[in-house]
Amino acid sequence: MKFVDEVRIYVKAGDGGNGAVSFRREKFIERGGPNGGDGGNGGSVSFVANPQLTTLLDYRYQQHHRAKNGEHGMGSDCNGRAADDMVLQVPVGTLIRNEQTGELLVDLSDPGQVFMAAKGGRGGLGNMNFATSTRQTPRFAQDGTQGEEITLRLELKLLADVGLLGFPNAGKSTFISRVSRARPKVADYPFTTLVPNLGMVQYKDHLSFVMADIPGIIEGASEGVGLGHQFLRHVERCKVLVHLIDMGAMGDGRDPLADFNILNKELKKYSAELASKPQVVAANKLDLTEARERLGPFTEALRRRGIRVYPVSCATGEGMQALMDSVAEVLFTGRTDKIHTEAPAKGSGKRSGASAKKAPKKASTTRPAKKAAKKASTRTAAARKPVARKGAAKKSATRASVARKAVAKKTVRKASAKKSAAKKSGGRR
């Protein structure tokens, strides 16, 4: 089945039937009076969201839709029959816009949701409704009104919870075929996927969610390069985006970090709101040797931005469970702890090197001050030392003089004692 996600159609509601002008003409009844019936209402055009549909293909080849008109009124008090409404089935997630003004009329995002796009005309009144006591033979009736007509643009946005983005041939189709029962076309050349694919992912504890795989995006998609970015509308409703990075891409200046930057650049050009959604980064094709060699620099570069990288291999299934756990946590709980990592301090290495370089300058500037302080301290010490010596000398001199005086007193006392003893001895003789 061909996938069509945008069409332009014209819808016209039915016109109302005209009222009838009629009079009773039974035998033996004179002046029976008016008996013209009313006209029937025209059919309206409505849209209803059908979950069994996945494409707008039916409206690509049939672009004009007209509801039936109401029947005209008849005599004998017979009213005209009202026309049936026209119900158009569209997929769930269809947006209906006014083609001329671009105004969004409705978003059919719920199964069974109904929207009346064009209302049918009202039937006219017959002449029996205009008879009065003073006007008993009205010879006129009311015409029915015309039904509404409008040109609409139908846009389909798939209802998916998780969107899968990446460059062509990055392994998106293999990814969705591994985690769900979807079986998209898988080949070893770019732009294998030409239309979006939906897959129902059965997670743990009876939880499930819908994943959308859209065609690859390349640099310049906003200008129409490749398949353009028209398919990005199908991931606008997604709550989580998975960036699948091709770690094994070679040639033409391809680099995992450059691919990641280009994807985010194209998302911002399309919609700033879409670019701000939570992103889970998966580094694919780790079963290749060159991919493992590129993983280290790529992981370190995103770690500096605070983004965690999940290394996976869609071919072998390596690392898929950890990736799906993080996607489910963001989807069902809204927490983004697992998809972010603590970024290193900005310029920590540069600051350490700068401080190491500036250290000698600081030392050179502080050394003269330290030398001056040392000289000042030595001078003050030298100035204080003589004062202390003089004080000690004075103290020692006073002590010596006191000792001498004490010795002199003792000698004087001894001499006087000897004289007194000699006098006493001489007198006795």
C-alpha positions as CSV (number, residue, x, y, z in Angstrom):
1,M,0.0,0.0,0.0
2,K,1.3,3.4,-0.9
3,F,1.9,5.8,2.0
4,V,0.3,9.2,1.6
5,D,0.4,11.7,4.4
6,E,-0.8,15.0,2.8
7,V,-3.7,15.7,0.5
8,R,-5.8,18.6,-0.7
9,I,-9.6,18.0,-1.0
10,Y,-12.8,19.9,-1.7
11,V,-15.9,19.2,0.3
12,K,-19.4,20.5,-0.4
13,A,-22.4,19.9,1.9
14,G,-25.9,19.3,0.4
15,D,-28.3,22.1,-0.3
16,G,-31.7,22.3,1.5
17,G,-34.8,21.5,-0.5
18,N,-37.3,24.2,-1.5
19,G,-40.7,24.5,0.1
20,A,-43.7,23.7,-2.1
21,V,-46.6,26.0,-3.1
22,S,-49.7,24.0,-3.3
23,F,-53.5,24.2,-2.5
24,R,-56.0,21.6,-1.6
25,R,-58.2,20.6,-4.5
26,E,-60.5,17.9,-3.1
27,K,-64.0,17.5,-4.6
28,F,-66.7,19.3,-2.6
29,I,-64.2,21.3,-0.6
30,E,-64.1,24.9,-1.6
31,R,-61.1,27.0,-0.7
32,G,-59.3,24.2,1.0
33,G,-56.3,26.4,1.6
34,P,-52.5,25.9,1.2
35,N,-50.9,22.5,1.7
36,G,-47.4,22.9,0.4
37,G,-44.8,20.9,2.4
38,D,-41.3,21.9,3.6
39,G,-38.1,21.0,1.9
40,G,-35.6,18.5,3.4
41,N,-32.2,19.4,4.9
42,G,-29.1,18.8,2.9
43,G,-26.5,16.3,4.1
44,S,-23.4,17.5,6.0
45,V,-19.8,16.4,5.5
46,S,-18.1,15.0,8.6
47,F,-14.7,13.3,9.3
48,V,-14.2,10.5,11.8
49,A,-10.9,9.1,13.0
50,N,-10.5,5.4,12.2
51,P,-7.7,3.6,14.0
52,Q,-7.7,0.9,11.2
53,L,-6.4,3.4,8.6
54,T,-2.8,4.3,8.3
55,T,-2.7,6.4,5.1
56,L,-4.6,9.1,3.2
57,L,-4.3,7.2,-0.1
58,D,-8.1,7.2,-0.7
59,Y,-8.2,11.0,-0.9
60,R,-5.3,11.3,-3.4
61,Y,-7.4,10.1,-6.3
62,Q,-10.8,11.3,-5.2
63,Q,-10.5,14.9,-4.2
64,H,-14.1,16.2,-4.6
65,H,-16.7,15.1,-2.0
66,R,-20.3,16.3,-2.2
67,A,-23.1,15.4,0.0
68,K,-26.6,14.9,-1.4
69,N,-29.2,17.7,-1.4
70,G,-32.5,17.6,0.5
71,E,-35.7,16.8,-1.4
72,H,-38.1,19.6,-2.2
73,G,-41.5,19.9,-0.5
74,M,-44.6,18.5,-2.1
75,G,-48.3,19.1,-1.9
76,S,-50.8,17.4,0.4
77,D,-48.7,18.5,3.4
78,C,-45.8,16.3,2.3
79,N,-42.3,17.4,3.4
80,G,-39.2,16.6,1.4
81,R,-36.8,13.9,2.6
82,A,-33.6,15.0,4.4
83,A,-30.3,13.8,2.8
84,D,-27.9,11.5,4.7
85,D,-24.7,12.9,6.0
86,M,-21.4,12.0,4.3
87,V,-18.9,10.5,6.7
88,L,-15.2,10.5,5.6
89,Q,-12.9,8.0,7.3
90,V,-9.4,9.3,8.1
91,P,-6.5,7.8,10.1
92,V,-6.1,8.8,13.7
93,G,-3.7,11.7,14.0
94,T,-5.0,13.6,11.0
95,L,-4.8,17.4,11.0
96,I,-7.5,19.3,9.1
97,R,-6.6,22.8,7.9
98,N,-8.2,25.5,5.9
99,E,-6.4,25.5,2.6
100,Q,-6.9,29.2,2.0
101,T,-6.1,30.6,5.5
102,G,-3.9,27.8,6.8
103,E,-5.9,27.7,10.0
104,L,-5.9,24.5,12.0
105,L,-9.5,23.4,12.3
106,V,-9.2,20.2,14.3
107,D,-6.7,17.5,15.3
108,L,-8.3,14.1,15.1
109,S,-6.0,12.5,17.7
110,D,-8.5,10.2,19.4
111,P,-10.1,7.1,17.9
112,G,-13.8,7.7,16.9
113,Q,-13.4,11.5,17.1
114,V,-15.9,13.3,14.8
115,F,-15.5,16.7,13.1
116,M,-18.2,18.4,10.9
117,A,-16.3,20.2,8.2
118,A,-19.3,21.4,6.2
119,K,-22.9,21.8,7.4
120,G,-25.8,21.0,5.1
121,G,-28.3,23.6,4.0
122,R,-31.7,24.0,5.8
123,G,-34.8,23.1,3.9
124,G,-37.3,25.8,3.0
125,L,-40.8,26.2,4.4
126,G,-43.9,25.4,2.3
127,N,-46.7,27.9,1.8
128,M,-48.8,26.1,4.4
129,N,-46.6,27.8,7.0
130,F,-47.5,31.3,5.9
131,A,-51.3,31.1,6.0
132,T,-52.9,33.5,8.4
133,S,-56.4,34.8,9.1
134,T,-55.8,37.7,6.8
135,R,-53.7,35.9,4.3
136,Q,-55.4,32.6,3.6
137,T,-54.0,31.9,0.2
138,P,-50.2,32.5,0.3
139,R,-48.8,31.9,-3.2
140,F,-45.2,31.8,-2.2
141,A,-42.8,29.4,-0.3
142,Q,-39.3,29.6,1.1
143,D,-36.2,28.3,-0.8
144,G,-33.7,26.1,0.9
145,T,-30.3,27.4,1.9
146,Q,-27.1,26.3,0.3
147,G,-24.7,23.9,2.0
148,E,-21.2,25.0,3.1
149,E,-18.3,24.3,0.9
150,I,-14.6,24.5,1.7
151,T,-11.2,23.4,0.5
152,L,-9.2,21.5,3.1
153,R,-5.7,20.2,3.5
154,L,-5.3,16.9,5.4
155,E,-2.0,16.2,7.1
156,L,-1.3,12.9,8.8
157,K,1.0,12.9,11.9
158,L,1.5,9.3,13.1
159,L,0.8,8.7,16.7
160,A,4.0,7.4,18.1
161,D,5.7,7.6,21.5
162,V,9.3,7.2,20.4
163,G,10.9,8.6,17.3
164,L,13.9,7.0,15.6
165,L,16.2,9.5,13.8
166,G,19.5,9.1,12.0
167,F,21.4,9.4,8.8
168,P,20.6,7.1,5.9
169,N,21.8,3.5,6.3
170,A,22.5,4.1,10.1
171,G,20.6,0.9,11.0
172,K,17.1,2.4,11.9
173,S,15.2,-0.3,10.1
174,T,17.2,-3.0,11.7
175,F,16.7,-1.4,15.1
176,I,12.9,-1.3,14.9
177,S,12.8,-4.8,13.5
178,R,14.7,-6.1,16.5
179,V,12.7,-4.4,19.2
180,S,9.2,-4.8,17.6
181,R,7.4,-7.0,15.1
182,A,7.7,-4.4,12.3
183,R,9.4,-5.8,9.2
184,P,10.5,-2.8,7.1
185,K,12.8,-3.2,4.1
186,V,16.5,-3.7,5.2
187,A,19.3,-3.3,2.7
188,D,22.9,-2.1,2.6
189,Y,22.4,1.1,0.6
190,P,21.2,4.6,1.7
191,F,17.5,5.7,1.7
192,T,16.2,2.2,2.0
193,T,13.3,3.5,4.0
194,L,11.1,5.8,1.9
195,V,8.1,6.0,4.1
196,P,7.7,6.0,7.9
197,N,7.3,2.7,9.7
198,L,5.5,2.0,13.0
199,G,6.3,-0.8,15.4
200,M,4.7,-1.8,18.7
201,V,7.4,-2.5,21.3
202,Q,6.5,-4.9,24.1
203,Y,8.4,-3.8,27.2
204,K,8.6,-5.3,30.7
205,D,5.6,-5.6,33.1
206,H,3.0,-5.6,30.3
207,L,4.1,-2.1,29.2
208,S,4.2,-1.2,25.5
209,F,4.8,1.8,23.3
210,V,4.8,2.7,19.6
211,M,8.1,3.5,17.9
212,A,8.3,5.4,14.6
213,D,11.1,4.9,12.1
214,I,11.3,7.8,9.5
215,P,13.5,8.1,6.4
216,G,17.1,9.3,6.9
217,I,18.0,12.9,7.4
218,I,21.1,14.4,5.8
219,E,22.7,17.9,5.8
220,G,20.6,20.4,3.9
221,A,17.3,18.5,4.4
222,S,15.6,21.8,5.3
223,E,16.4,23.0,1.8
224,G,15.1,19.9,0.2
225,V,18.3,17.8,0.0
226,G,17.6,14.1,0.0
227,L,14.0,13.4,1.0
228,G,13.8,16.7,2.8
229,H,12.4,17.0,6.3
230,Q,8.7,16.6,5.5
231,F,8.6,13.3,7.4
232,L,9.7,15.0,10.7
233,R,6.0,15.8,11.2
234,H,5.5,12.1,12.1
235,V,7.7,12.5,15.2
236,E,6.3,15.8,16.4
237,R,4.0,13.9,18.8
238,C,6.8,11.7,20.2
239,K,7.8,12.2,23.8
240,V,11.4,10.8,23.3
241,L,13.7,10.9,20.3
242,V,16.4,8.3,19.7
243,H,19.4,9.5,17.7
244,L,21.0,6.5,16.1
245,I,24.6,7.4,15.1
246,D,26.4,5.4,12.5
247,M,29.9,4.8,14.0
248,G,31.1,2.9,11.0
249,A,30.4,5.5,8.3
250,M,33.4,6.1,6.1
251,G,34.3,8.7,3.5
252,D,33.0,12.1,2.5
253,G,34.2,13.6,5.8
254,R,31.7,11.5,7.8
255,D,32.3,11.7,11.5
256,P,30.0,10.6,14.4
257,L,30.2,13.9,16.2
258,A,29.5,15.8,12.9
259,D,26.5,13.6,12.2
260,F,25.1,14.3,15.7
261,N,25.5,18.0,15.2
262,I,23.9,18.0,11.8
263,L,20.9,16.1,13.1
264,N,20.3,18.6,15.9
265,K,20.8,21.5,13.4
266,E,18.2,20.2,11.0
267,L,15.8,19.6,13.9
268,K,16.1,23.2,15.1
269,K,15.5,24.4,11.5
270,Y,12.3,22.4,11.4
271,S,11.0,23.1,14.9
272,A,12.6,24.4,18.1
273,E,10.0,22.5,20.1
274,L,10.9,19.3,18.4
275,A,14.6,19.9,19.0
276,S,14.0,20.5,22.8
277,K,12.5,17.0,23.3
278,P,14.5,14.5,25.4
279,Q,17.2,12.8,23.2
280,V,18.7,9.3,23.8
281,V,22.0,8.9,21.8
282,A,22.9,5.4,20.6
283,A,26.2,4.6,18.9
284,N,25.4,1.8,16.5
285,K,27.5,-0.8,14.6
286,L,29.9,-1.7,17.4
287,D,30.4,-5.0,15.8
288,L,32.8,-3.2,13.4
289,T,36.4,-2.7,14.4
290,E,36.6,0.9,13.2
291,A,33.4,1.7,15.1
292,R,34.9,0.7,18.4
293,E,38.0,2.8,17.7
294,R,35.7,5.9,17.2
295,L,33.6,5.2,20.2
296,G,36.1,6.6,22.8
297,P,36.5,10.1,21.3
298,F,32.8,10.4,20.5
299,T,31.7,9.4,24.0
300,E,34.2,11.8,25.6
301,A,33.1,14.7,23.3
302,L,29.4,14.2,24.3
303,R,30.3,13.7,28.0
304,R,31.7,17.2,28.0
305,R,28.2,18.3,26.9
306,G,26.6,16.3,29.7
307,I,25.1,13.7,27.3
308,R,25.5,9.9,27.8
309,V,26.1,7.6,24.9
310,Y,24.7,4.1,24.7
311,P,26.9,1.8,22.6
312,V,24.8,-0.7,20.7
313,S,24.9,-3.1,17.8
314,C,21.6,-3.6,16.1
315,A,23.0,-6.6,14.2
316,T,24.1,-8.6,17.3
317,G,21.8,-7.0,19.9
318,E,24.7,-5.8,22.1
319,G,23.6,-3.0,24.5
320,M,20.0,-3.0,23.3
321,Q,18.5,-3.7,26.8
322,A,20.2,-0.9,28.5
323,L,19.1,1.5,25.8
324,M,15.5,0.4,25.9
325,D,15.5,0.7,29.7
326,S,16.6,4.4,29.4
327,V,14.0,5.1,26.7
328,A,11.2,3.5,28.8
329,E,12.2,5.4,31.9
330,V,12.0,8.7,30.1
331,L,8.8,7.8,28.4
332,F,6.9,6.4,31.4
333,T,8.4,8.4,34.3
334,G,9.7,11.6,32.7
335,R,13.0,11.3,34.4
336,T,16.1,12.0,32.3
337,D,18.8,11.0,34.8
338,K,20.0,8.1,32.7
339,I,20.4,10.0,29.5
340,H,22.6,12.7,31.0
341,T,26.0,12.5,32.7
342,E,27.9,14.8,34.9
343,A,30.0,17.1,32.6
344,P,33.6,18.0,33.7
345,A,34.2,21.4,35.1
346,K,34.6,23.9,32.2
347,G,38.2,24.8,31.5
348,S,39.5,22.7,34.4
349,G,42.6,21.6,32.4
350,K,43.2,25.1,31.1
351,R,43.0,26.7,34.5
352,S,45.4,24.2,36.0
353,G,47.9,24.9,33.3
354,A,47.5,28.7,33.6
355,S,47.9,28.5,37.3
356,A,51.1,26.5,36.8
357,K,52.4,29.1,34.4
358,K,51.4,32.0,36.7
359,A,53.0,30.4,39.8
360,P,56.5,31.6,39.0
361,K,55.3,35.1,38.4
362,K,53.6,35.2,41.8
363,A,56.7,33.8,43.4
364,S,58.9,36.4,41.7
365,T,56.6,39.2,42.9
366,T,56.5,37.9,46.5
367,R,60.2,37.2,46.9
368,P,61.3,40.9,47.2
369,A,58.6,41.5,49.7
370,K,59.8,38.5,51.7
371,K,63.4,39.6,51.5
372,A,62.4,43.1,52.7
373,A,60.5,41.6,55.6
374,K,63.5,39.4,56.5
375,K,65.8,42.4,56.4
376,A,63.4,44.5,58.5
377,S,63.1,41.7,61.1
378,T,66.9,41.3,61.2
379,R,67.4,45.1,61.7
380,T,64.8,45.2,64.5
381,A,66.5,42.2,66.1
382,A,69.9,43.8,65.8
383,A,68.5,47.0,67.2
384,R,67.0,45.2,70.2
385,K,70.0,43.0,71.0
386,P,72.4,45.9,72.1
387,V,69.7,47.2,74.4
388,A,69.4,43.9,76.0
389,R,73.2,43.5,76.4
390,K,73.4,47.0,78.0
391,G,70.7,46.1,80.5
392,A,72.5,42.9,81.4
393,A,75.8,44.7,81.8
394,K,74.3,47.2,84.1
395,K,72.6,44.5,86.1
396,S,75.9,42.6,86.4
397,A,77.8,45.8,87.4
398,T,75.4,46.6,90.1
399,R,75.6,43.0,91.4
400,A,79.4,43.2,91.4
401,S,79.4,46.5,93.2
402,V,77.0,45.1,95.8
403,A,79.2,42.1,96.3
404,R,82.3,44.3,96.7
405,K,80.6,46.4,99.2
406,A,79.6,43.3,101.2
407,V,83.2,42.0,101.1
408,A,84.5,45.4,102.2
409,K,82.0,45.5,105.1
410,K,83.1,42.0,106.1
411,T,86.8,42.9,106.1
412,V,86.1,46.0,108.1
413,R,84.2,44.0,110.6
414,K,87.0,41.5,110.9
415,A,89.6,44.2,111.3
416,S,87.6,45.9,114.0
417,A,87.1,42.5,115.7
418,K,90.9,41.9,115.7
419,K,91.7,45.4,117.1
420,S,89.2,44.9,119.9
421,A,90.7,41.5,120.7
422,A,94.2,43.0,120.8
423,K,93.2,45.7,123.2
424,K,91.6,43.3,125.5
425,S,94.6,41.1,125.6
426,G,97.0,44.1,126.2
427,G,95.0,45.3,129.2
428,R,95.0,42.0,130.8
429,R,98.7,41.7,130.7
